[in-house]
């Protein structure tokens, strides 16, 4: 069960952006994406499923790999992600 109250608004925005874009752009290549940003596939899965939010150093590697210039750009995108976006991104 997911307890969103455990995360800040910023963390939820980050995980929303990552979940949406990784599912959409890296479908069936999660392991490769994880390798390229220096995390395990299992850890990426936890981020995508809103179970863990990475520390700032890992966030930076991830948002840069998703072609965002800044963390704020990534967060702004994540704030606009809807549940429908998350459901249809696979």
C-alpha positions as CSV (number, residue, x, y, z in Angstrom):
1,X,0.0,0.0,0.0
2,X,1.2,3.5,-0.9
3,X,1.3,6.2,1.7
4,X,1.9,9.4,-0.1
5,X,1.9,11.4,3.1
6,X,5.4,9.9,3.7
7,X,6.8,12.0,0.9
8,X,7.0,15.8,0.3
9,X,5.3,17.5,-2.6
10,X,8.7,17.8,-4.2
11,X,9.5,14.1,-3.9
12,X,6.1,13.2,-5.3
13,X,6.6,15.5,-8.3
14,X,10.1,14.0,-8.9
15,X,8.8,10.4,-8.7
16,X,5.8,11.3,-11.0
17,X,8.1,12.7,-13.6
18,X,10.5,9.7,-13.5
19,X,7.6,7.2,-13.5
20,X,5.9,8.8,-16.4
21,X,9.0,9.3,-18.6
22,X,10.8,6.1,-17.8
23,X,7.7,4.0,-18.5
24,X,7.0,6.0,-21.7
25,X,10.6,6.4,-23.1
26,X,12.4,3.4,-21.7
27,X,9.7,0.7,-21.8
28,X,11.3,-2.7,-21.6
29,X,14.7,-1.1,-21.0
30,X,14.5,-0.3,-17.3
31,X,17.7,-2.2,-16.6
32,X,19.6,-0.2,-19.2
33,X,18.3,3.1,-17.9
34,X,19.2,2.1,-14.3
35,X,22.7,1.1,-15.4
36,X,23.2,4.3,-17.2
37,X,22.4,6.4,-14.2
38,X,24.2,4.2,-11.7
39,X,21.4,2.6,-9.8
40,X,20.0,-0.9,-9.6
41,X,17.0,-2.0,-11.6
42,X,15.2,-2.8,-8.3
43,X,15.9,0.7,-7.0
44,X,14.5,2.2,-10.2
45,X,11.4,0.0,-9.8
46,X,10.9,1.4,-6.2
47,X,11.2,5.0,-7.5
48,X,8.7,4.3,-10.3
49,X,6.3,2.6,-7.9
50,X,6.5,5.6,-5.5
51,X,8.1,3.5,-2.7
52,X,11.4,5.4,-2.5
53,X,12.7,8.8,-3.6
54,X,16.4,9.0,-4.3
55,X,18.9,11.3,-2.6
56,X,19.9,14.5,-4.5
57,X,23.0,13.1,-6.1
58,X,21.0,10.3,-7.7
59,X,18.1,12.7,-8.6
60,X,20.6,14.8,-10.6
61,X,21.8,11.8,-12.6
62,X,18.2,10.7,-13.2
63,X,16.8,14.1,-14.3
64,X,19.8,14.8,-16.6
65,X,19.3,11.4,-18.2
66,X,15.6,12.3,-18.8
67,X,16.9,15.5,-20.6
68,X,15.9,18.0,-18.0
69,X,18.4,20.9,-17.5
70,X,17.5,21.5,-13.9
71,X,15.8,19.7,-11.0
72,X,13.1,22.5,-11.1
73,X,12.3,21.7,-14.7
74,X,11.8,18.0,-13.8
75,X,9.7,18.9,-10.8
76,X,7.5,21.3,-12.8
77,X,6.9,18.5,-15.3
78,X,6.1,16.1,-12.5
79,X,3.6,18.5,-11.0
80,X,1.6,18.4,-14.2
81,X,1.6,14.6,-14.5
82,X,-1.9,13.2,-13.9
83,X,-2.9,9.7,-12.8
84,X,-4.1,9.1,-16.4
85,X,-0.6,10.0,-17.7
86,X,0.9,7.4,-15.3
87,X,-1.6,4.8,-16.3
88,X,-1.2,5.3,-20.1
89,X,2.5,5.8,-20.2
90,X,3.1,2.0,-20.5
